[in-house]
Amino acid sequence: MRAQDSRNVTEPRLPRGCTVLEARIAAPGGVIREEDERALDTDRIQQAIDSCAAGKAVVLRASGQKNVFLSGPLQLRSGVTLVIDANTALVGSRDPRLFDRVPGSCGILSERSKRSAGCKALISGDGIENSAVMGEGSIDGRGGAKMLGQDATWWDLAYQGKLADKPQSVFDLITVRHAKNVVLYKITLRNAPGTHVSAGGTEGFTAWGVKIMTPRSARNTDGIDPGSSRNVTIAYCSINNGDDNVTIGAGGGVPATDISVVHNHFYAGHGMSIGSGTSGGVEHMLVDDLTIDGADNGIRIKSDRSRGGLVHDIQYRNICMRNVINPLAFTPFYSDKSGDLLPVYRDITLEDIHILTHGTYTFFGLDGQHKLGITLNNVFADDLEHSTMSAKDADFKVGSLAGNLEPAGEGVTVYRAAGSSRGRPIDCAMRFAPFPSLARAPEMAGQPPPIDQNPYVGPGAK
């Protein structure tokens, strides 16, 4: 099966180390002593990265019971890999002032539209090339820890932002912009205050064997978000979080293209998403061998008239889902914002997909002139009698193997391929597996996120 990423992507390898740094902080039971909260390792880690030769790695390693590196924002450098060794944690500081872009801009409810606009990321790389973050240890953002000087956690702030209809200004774990050939390998990401991984305007991005574990009720904690990027591979990852497990965006009129999302497992989260910004267009994307277990959404494409664009040549294959509220959701009405950036979805293929439990299905085109265009080939959904199906302004083509989805509605047409015959559901019996062990990826203690008493779980759940 041909991947859409035009590169020949193989499993990454850890480079040789240029230096090894040993941890100085112990955290028995995941608790860092209050007197250690100011014992930052930021400078010594950054100095090691800055002085490391291209092609080599800075290794963070536990020393006996001391297994924590406590840090503010770090900058990756071209050619250098940061390795967090097994049983070692790189931990974000609780001090929002360290992450300020301007004085006082982080750890607050903001008037800006972008959640991370006021905060630097824990690890960032702007314009870097051939850099990586690797290792079997963890990066823990401590979203459930109270910010220094405040009686609220990062996740509390996110909940307060929802009530006040304002974005929370919190830090992301890893952010790269306008970079080339960036790799994440085997690393475990935990408890991000905001997005776990964001890659914008990047040429060549690989996430291989990454594990993300954050509570499902932690708001806006996206998993992996490649935006307006080309040649992207996300493979063999396990993701449990509080927003999109993976989402592909194309905002600012810059396209996202040549993307492979293969051999992954999603748990809690908002599923495999495209959008909501698609103004640059999203194309040439393959999602293959995906298992989704217990997410709010399965496969969805979301946008609106204020930020839409053409989404086409998208292939979803060999996918198993269960206990997913919205297994298939395609909507150009993600919000009621107006504009002339029209969301148009066509040349979408769903093939060899089996949904084992009931759910809500949404297939909406924008209007009669901008219809949703989808091919269904061997797509089966169990328990349809307890499911809800909504379709409007959509053209469906049934491929050579017919499944049991039969969308109907205003402006809906169904074309059956010549010679089409009845298919059979793919076998999902051995596909669902527990989340992989995180025994070698330490977690820092914190409070659980506030539970939303009125979660929105309708079509295209936010």
N, C-alpha and C positions, 0 to 999 in steps of 0.2 A: 504494500500500500504506500503510495507516494505521499510524503509529507508536503505541506505547503511551504514550510521554511526551506528556502533554496540552498541553505548550507548543508553540509554533511555533518550532522551533530552526533557525537559519540560521548560516552560517559567521561566526565572530566576526571582529572588526576590532581592530587595535591602536589604542589611544587616543593622543592627543597626550601628549608627555612633559612632566612638570613639572620634571624635572632629569635630567641625564646624568652618571653617574659613570664615570670611566676607570680601567681596571685598572692595578695597580701591581706585579703579580707576573708574571714570565715562567716558562714551564714547557716548555723545549725537550724534545721527545720525550715530553711528558706528565709530566716529572719536576720537582717543586717542590724547590728547594734547601732543605737542612735549616735554614739561617738564616732562611728565609722562612716556616717553618712556624708561627712565632708572630706573623707580621705580618698580623694578622686585619683583615678589612674589616667585621666584624659591626656595629660601632657606626656607621660612616658610612652603611652601607646602611640600618640600622634608623632612623637619624635622618632619612634622606631619605624613607623610607616614612611615618614619623610626620608629617612636615611637608608631604606632598604633598596637593594638593586632590583631593577626590572627583571621579572621572571622568577622572583623568589618570594618567600612568605614571612610575615610576622606571625609568630605562634603564641597564643595565650594559653597558659597551662596551669592547672591546679598544682598546689604545693601542700601535700598532706591534707589537713582539714580546711586549708585556705583555698577556696575555689571560685572566688568572685572578683571580677574586675568592675569597678564602679566608674561610670564615665558620663561626661557631657558629650556634645557633638564631636564627631570624628569625620575627617575627610580622607576618602580613599585617594590613592595616587596611581597614575598610569603604570601598568605592568606589575603592580604589587598585589599580593593576595593577603587577606587577613584570615587567619585560621583560629577558630575557637575549638580547642581540643575537647575530647570527651571528658565528661564530669566537670566541666568548667562553664561558667556563665559570664557573659558580658552584660552588665545590668545598667539600665538608664537611671540617671540621678532623679531624685524627687524634686529637685530645685528647678522650677520653671524659668527662673532668671538665666540659667545657663543656656536655655534654648531660645531666648529672645532674638528675633530678627531686629527689632528696635526695642528700646527699653520699655518693659512692661507689656509686651505684645503676646507673650505666651502664657498659657494657664488661665485664660479669661474667656468670657463670651465675647465674640467679636462682631463687628458690624460688616466685616468683609464676607464675601460669598464663599471663599475657599477655606475649608477647615484648618488646613496646615499653614495658612498664609503668615501667621504670626510666629511660627516656631521653626527652628532648624530641625532637621532629622537627626536621629542618633548617629546614623552612618549615611554620609552623602558622597556623591561623586558627580561633579559637573564637568563635562568634556573629557572624562577619563577614557582610556583605551586599555583593553586587555587586563582588566582588574577583576578581582573575585573576592567573595566571602565564602569560606568553606569550614568544614569541621563537623564533628559529631556532638559538640557542645551546644549551648543555647545562647540566644540573645533575648533578654527579658525586659520588656518596657515597663513593667510594674503598673499597668493601667489601674489596678485595684489598690494602689498605695496612695496615701494622702500626700498631696503636694506640700512641700515645706512652706510654712507660713500660712497654710490654708487648712480649713476643716473639711476638705472635700478631696476625693480622688479624681484622677483624670476621667474615669468613667462616670463619676457623679456629674462632672462638668458637662459631659456629653448628654446626659439625661436632662440636666437643667437647660441645656440649649434647646432641646426638643420642646420643653414646656414654654420657653420664652421665644421660640421661633427665631433663634439666633444660632449661628455656627459656633461650635466650640473651637478654641485655638489650642491644639494639642500636637505633640510631635509624632511623626511617623518613625518606623524603625529603620528602613533602608530606602533611600531615594537616589536615583541616578537620572541625570538629564543630559541630553545631547552627547551621549556616550557611545562607545563602540566596543563590542565583544566583552560584555560583562557576564560573569558567571556566579550563580549561587549553587552550592553543592553540599548536600547532606545536612546543612545547618537546620537547627530547630529554632523557630521564632515563637515567642510566647508573650501574651498579654500586652499587645501594643495599645498605647493610648489612642492611636489613629490607625492609618493604613500600615500593614506589615511591609509590603514591598511596592514601590512605585517606580516605573521606568518610563520616562517621557522622552520622545524624540530620539530614541536610541536605535542604532543599527547593530543588530546582533545581540540578543539577550537570551540567556539560558538559565532556567531554574530546574535542577535535576535532583530528585530525592529530597526535596525540602519538606519539612514538617512544620505545620502551623497549628498551634493549639491555644485558643482563646475562647472564653465563654460566648455562647450564641447571643446572650443578652447584652454584650458590650457593643454599643452603638457605633456604626460607621468604621468598624475594624476590618476593612477589606483585606483579602488575602494577598493576591498578586495582581497588580494592575499595570499591564503594559499599555501605554497610551501613545498614539501617533508614532508607532515604532514599526520597523521592518526587520524581518528575519528573527522571529521569536520562537523559542521552544520551551514549553513547560511540560516536564516529563517525570513520571514516577513520584509525584508529590502527594502528600496526604494533608488535607486542609479542613480544619474545624474552626469557625470564627463567627463574627456577628454581622457580617455584611456579605457582599459578593465574594465567593470563594476565589473565582478568577473573573475579571471583567476586562474587556478590550474596548478602549475608547479611541476616538479620533476627533478631538476638539481642536478649535482654532484653525480649522480648515486644512489640517495636516493629516494625511492618510495613515491608516494602520493596515499593513499588508504582509503576506507571507508568514503565516502564523500556524504553529502546530501545538495543540494541547493534547497530549497522548499519555495513556497508561497511568491515569490519576484516580485517586479516591477522594471524594468530597463527603463531608459529614454535615454538621450544622453549618448554616450559612445561607446565602441567597443565590447559590448556584453558579452555573456557567453562563455568564452574561456578556452581552455586547451593549455598549451605551453607558450612560445616557447621552453623552456627547458623541455624535457621529458625523459632524459637519464635514470632516475631511474625507469621509468614506472609509468603510471597512470591507476588505476583500481578500480572497485567497487564504481562507482559514479552514483548517481541519481539526475537528475534535474527534478523537478515536479512543476506544477502550477506556471509557469513563464509567465509574460507579458512583452513584449519588445515594446516600443513605441518611434520611432524616433532615434534609434541608427544607427551607421555606420554598425555594424555587429549584427547578431542574435546569432546563434550557430556556433562556429568555433573551429576547432582543427588545430594548426599551429606548425610547427617545420621545421628542416632541417637536413642535414647530419652531421652537426657539433655538434648537441646537441639533437638528436632524441632518441627515445626508443619506447617500446611497450605501446600503449594506447588501452585498451580493457575492456570489461564489463562496458560499459558506456550507461546509459539509460536516454533518454530525453522524457518526457511525459507531456501532457496537457499544451501545450504552444501556446500562441497567439502572433502574431507580426503584426505590421503595420509600414509603412514608414521607413523600414529598408533597407539600400542599398545592403548589402550582407546577406540575411536571413540565408543561409546555406553555410558554407565555410569550406571545409576539404582539407588542403594542406600540403604536406611534402616539399614544395618549398618556405617556408617563406623567405628565403634568398638564395643566390647562394653560400654560404660557403660550402667547401668540408669537408669530414671526413668519418669515418666509424661508426658513431653512427646513425644507420638508423631509421628514423621515420616510424613506422608501426601502422596502425589504423585498428582494427577489432573488431567484436562483439559490434558494435555500433547500438543501437536501437533508432529509432525515431517513436514515437507513439502518436496519437491524437494531431497533430500539424496543426495549421491553420495560413497561411500567407496571409494577406488581401490585400497586395499591391505588385506591381511588384518589381523585384530586380535581382541581379546577383547570380547565384548558381554555386558553384564550388565543384566538387567531384573528387579529384585526389588521386590515389595511387602512391607509389614511383616508381614502375615498374611492369612488368609482374610477377615477383616472390614475390613481396611485395604489394599485392593489398589492396585497401581500401575495408573493409567489412561492409556493412550497411544493416539493416533490416528496411523497411518502412512499417508502419502499420497505416492506416488511416491518411495519411499525405496529406494535400491539400494546394495548392498555387493558389491564385487568380491572374488574369491578367497575365497569362503565355505568352500571345501573345506579351506583351511588356517587357518580361523578357529575360535574357540571361542565358543559361544553358551550362556548360562545364563539361565534364566527361571523365576520362581516367584511365585505369588500376583499375577498380572497379568492385566488385561483389555486386549486389543488390539482396536482398530477399524481396519479397512482402509478407506481413503477411496475416492474415485471413481477414483483411479489406483493400481493395485496395484504394489508393488515386488517385490523378491525376498527380503526378510527374513521368515522364518517361525519366530518364537520358539515353543518348546514346552517344557512342564514341568509340574510339580505345581501345581495351582490356576491354570493358564493357560487363558484362553479367547480365541478369535479370532472377531470379528464382521466380516463383509464387507458393505459398504454396497450397497444395491440398485443395480443397474446398473453396478457397478464393473467397470472394464476394465483391461487391462494397460497400464502406463505405460512410460516410457522414461527412462533415466538422463539427468540434466542434463549438459550439456557442460562439463567442467572443464579442457579443454585449454589455455585461455588465462588461467586463473585464478591459477595459481601463479607467483609473482614473487620475485626476490631481495629481501632486506631493503633498504629505501631507503638511499641514500647518507647517511652521517653525516660527510661531509667538512667541513661547517660547524659541527659540534657536537663540540668537542674532548673527548678522553678523557685522564684522568690514568693514568699507569702504575701497575701494581700486580701482585700475585701472583694466579694463578688459584686458584679455590676448591679445597679438598680434594675428591677424587673418592670418592664413596660406593662401596665395594667390593661392597656388597650392597643395591643399590637395590630398593625394593618397587615392582613394576610390575604387580601383579595388579589385579583389579577395584577401581575407585575409588582408584587409586594415590595415596598421600599425598604 
